Amino acid sequence: MKNASTGFVVDTSKSPYAKLFPIPIKNVQIIDEFWAPRLKIVREVTLPSQYRLCEKTGRFANFRRAAGKEHCNFQGLFFNDSDVYKWIEAVAYSLAGVHDNVLLNLVQIVIPLIMAVQDKDGYLNTYFTFERRNERWTNLKDMHELYCAGHLIQAAISYYRFTGDRRLLDVACRVADHIGRFFGAGKRLGVPGHPEVEMALVELYRTTGKEEYLDMARFFIDNRGKGLVGGSAYHIDHRPFRELTEIAGHAVRSIYLNCGATDVYMETGEKALLDALTKLWSNMTNRKMYITGGVGSRHEGEAFGEDYELPNVRAYAETCAAIANVMWNWRMLLISGDAKFTDVLELALYNGVLSRISLDGQQYFYVNPLEDNGHHKRQNWFECACCPPNIARLLTSLPGYFYSLSKKGVWVHLYASNIANVVVDGMNVTITQKTRYPWEGDVDLVMRLEKMAAFSLFLRIPNWCQKPLILMNGIELSGPIKRGCYVEIHRLWEDGDTVHVSMPMFIEQIIANSNLIENNDKVALKRGPIVYCIEQVDNPNIDLKNLILPAEPVLEAKWKPDLLNGVVVIEGEAFLIEPIEQNDNLYFSLSETKTKIRSVKFTAIPYFTWANREQGPMKVWIRSSTFLSSINWKN
Amino acid sequence: MKNASTGFVVDTSKSPYAKLFPIPIKNVQIIDEFWAPRLKIVREVTLPSQYRLCEKTGRFANFRRAAGKEHCNFQGLFFNDSDVYKWIEAVAYSLAGVHDNVLLNLVQIVIPLIMAVQDKDGYLNTYFTFERRNERWTNLKDMHELYCAGHLIQAAISYYRFTGDRRLLDVACRVADHIGRFFGAGKRLGVPGHPEVEMALVELYRTTGKEEYLDMARFFIDNRGKGLVGGSAYHIDHRPFRELTEIAGHAVRSIYLNCGATDVYMETGEKALLDALTKLWSNMTNRKMYITGGVGSRHEGEAFGEDYELPNVRAYAETCAAIANVMWNWRMLLISGDAKFTDVLELALYNGVLSRISLDGQQYFYVNPLEDNGHHKRQNWFECACCPPNIARLLTSLPGYFYSLSKKGVWVHLYASNIANVVVDGMNVTITQKTRYPWEGDVDLVMRLEKMAAFSLFLRIPNWCQKPLILMNGIELSGPIKRGCYVEIHRLWEDGDTVHVSMPMFIEQIIANSNLIENNDKVALKRGPIVYCIEQVDNPNIDLKNLILPAEPVLEAKWKPDLLNGVVVIEGEAFLIEPIEQNDNLYFSLSETKTKIRSVKFTAIPYFTWANREQGPMKVWIRSSTFLSSINWKN
């Protein structure tokens, strides 16, 4: 058993095929104006409110019932246990960073509730008790028992790592051992209908050192594609995992499975797994991902669609899928140290994840359109409430994503003002970041060392950054600084060394691959890592769908400290088409249509802040005359 | 019992609230170059091939099995009986027009198969026999028993009307009587999960005069919205029918139900029904219908989507839904004599229906995209084969849609060379149409009368026709001829009177309502009633999605007798954007994208002929610089 103080989210510190090793959450203190207030809201508002909602919706009652302490019917959906587990995981990460008596007391009420439910044989699931006891493990395809077990294991590991309290970890090991007695080589064949347990089992292996947990994770990956859960792409059971080339099926299931396979790879180094993962990643990012990092475009089956099937109004883009996207890219990054994974992680984090929770930390999106007529709004909770605690656990674990270590030194993945304590070759190094990121691209790092030491500092230059510049103690680094990669500064570091990273943020007009036909002749506005949208409330007299950006628009970024908790907006001029003599018909002859065009000013806001004020239409992809107007002068 | 020789599809001849009355199919002889060859193919190729497929797929075997004549398992889906019934109906319409020994012999083999299955109590469904006998009428929501009964009744009526043979009609009456003993006021409550029996029962009332059948149809409409089949919009059970304002749910179910309600209205005149139907029709045509007349845009649930949810690539637009659209508009027309219904009927007929069957009459689309990457192709048959015999019965009944009678005279709805015999005030009138419609808009009508008679001739002027002209015996009708309505010519008709209708066909660029955002900055080409598309095979070196029509394109219509069995194509010049330095990425910064633009010639073909040659991309909505280029000169 490892030391309880490691406090890693994904503990690759002993993984033979990981390139990067983690830094404990507690060692990174975020002190900026962007993330720190958000994490505070999660801690003080979101997590307590989710506790209340778990109580109100019977999620805790289900545990009391299963333990024989309360007489009632099972409440809600059969996988509701998992929401409680994700809440515990979120609380554990939060406690790792900041002591909070409220959360500590609440979680210490919940842990015994769970422990009391476990059967002598290790089984633990509040749905399959009493009248449903005989149905245990009879329907892996639909009933999410392994999924719930996975979340229990993850919660237990986190709680153990951040509190040292191993009670829930012991429960989780008994659950895993119970699963291991049923399933495995020479025993019963089976795979989970909803992957998730795979990454949990690998993490349990990392936590306990017991190889059978790694074997079980591999077993659940090896046996996919055999029709054990129906053989559909929805269940990612249509083909053996190693033969997959295109990402398909239920998006969260699909990416959770990829997370598990990536975790297995980091322990086994099996090339076939990495090959499949690489293909799946390329297919996803080049064909099936929204500009926000959201994935799973199709409502039907909450699934990945065909290549380039990325509707804006009818985007599904489940919140949990964007979270899963962060989780998977983090793991791919740990394998490779390749900044292309960090780019997607960052994109999904600022746009795909952050947009899913309201600024007040109490309302959530489940479905995430990129264009809306004004009816879509965040909810307090959902009958299927997978997303809210999933956001919470991602955000509370965020400090763990900022840095890594490798054999050569320290890696800086994300930028925000923070103080990080890392141990390089046994020596404490303190790194201070000062920046207004993501609103400005200047970052000042100060290195504090006990003594001089030679190692490398790897600085991520995002791929969006067209003109990066690095100053080492005020002197520009020689040679071109490439973007979309990590710049290695190897030197004999001295106490007080400073590094300045300049990543100028320009307002960029993004166009989509022309195969993404819905976005033909449209552009999205992006600045740094932030994707923008236009929302009705900022543009009261403009019919957003008829706003057209000219070929070379005048666009200006402005810091608005009082708007939406402080954002950089983009202001610009564009054209508005006003159709006249257009009745309610769906189709018109162009020859009978008259329009007038006028110039208007408009304001765009970060996509992640939309739907926090009065409801109204919103759109990310704005019509543009870029290509079409050029026809005229070339004609 | 009415005379067996009436031969109507929808027999409103005694319906008190119908404005228009039918002309028997056999009285209209289509002799043109467009429809006549198609109807011949349906008769000689389609219907015999469907007979073989019904045999091959066990549909006939299911009847033999249920009659105890063959020992096998039930084959296929539980509603497969309905395909046999639709085939019979198609054959009956076909036989009404043209004697065909092959079809007559085949249908006479099938009729006894069906008769042999009927139980003494009147029940008839091959799925619910033997081991499933006890499940009869236990699941109206899912099991399509009333749906199959409806198709049996329709087949029986048609076969009786066109052959005088009442054996199957007697069977159908016993089925209906059996249903009536189970369901009705004071008996069991219930509605069909899949509407269809409603219109069948009204037609059975019209055929037999028995009011209980009309009462049953009304009962099945009255009891919707009570949750009897689950209460979902999918089943159109979310709200009482008379309270519906937006068309929703499974498209075929929804429109079949509307057909039934329209039929009930024609008998009862209940205003609340007509009010609901009017709202549903407006919502459908102004918000949820493709430019082709296809409906039901959403894959999920084969359903109507939200307002303006009309994706091109991911259109569902089931074949049967377009057919249902024709059926419903026909009924709305019979109520009203309003040409807006004929406009939609014609649109759906030439584009939404005709595109669903291959030129050789043997392959069918089930799903009908308006843009495709080249993978979509017609199939010989489907496991769920509702569409193929549905197309067949619509096309074989087509002669019945050309004319109607009203108290004031004769109505001309559709144009094609034909000879029609109608009876006006007891006198035989022969109308001869000569035209190259739908390729040219000139129609010559010659009236042959036994003696002079005063009545009105109502000529439909399609709404697409911007400059209609009518010559009566060579002299232009005075006053403006309005389009989108029926022009009434009341006179004392003499033998040999001629009417010339001139409906000049211009190539029109159609734009969609700007709320249909996917089609912003796109146009579709249309000429007369025909919607065009561009297909890769005609435009070999053009990336269709990057083809852009200039603001005022040069477009030319050309008759191509050897192409696709003879079509008018549209040839034109447009611009092609060729992105360079564009890698495989999904998203690019515009500032880093370079494009070149060149002028190209392109050819568009009628949408209904697509996918009849080598596979390749196709699209209906073409990018256009119309609005955007105007920005420059107005700027």
Interface residues (C-beta under 8 A of the other chain):
Chain A: T285 N286 R287 M289 I291 H299 E300 G305 E306 E309 P311 N312 V313 R314 E371 W464 Q466 F506 E508 Q509 I510 I511 A512 N513 S514 N515 L516 I517 E518 N520 D521 V523 A524 K526 D543 K545 N546 I548 P550 F575 I577 P579 Q582 D584 N585 L586 Y587 F588 S589 L590 S591 E592 T593 T595 I597 S599 R623 S624 S625 T626 F627 L628 S629 S630 I631 N632 K634 N635
Chain B: T285 N286 R287 M289 I291 H299 E300 G305 E306 E309 P311 N312 V313 R314 E371 W464 Q466 F506 E508 Q509 I510 I511 A512 N513 S514 N515 L516 I517 E518 N520 D521 V523 A524 D543 K545 N546 I548 P550 F575 I577 P579 Q582 D584 N585 L586 Y587 F588 S589 L590 S591 E592 T593 T595 I597 S599 R623 S624 S625 T626 F627 L628 S629 S630 I631 N632 W633 K634 N635
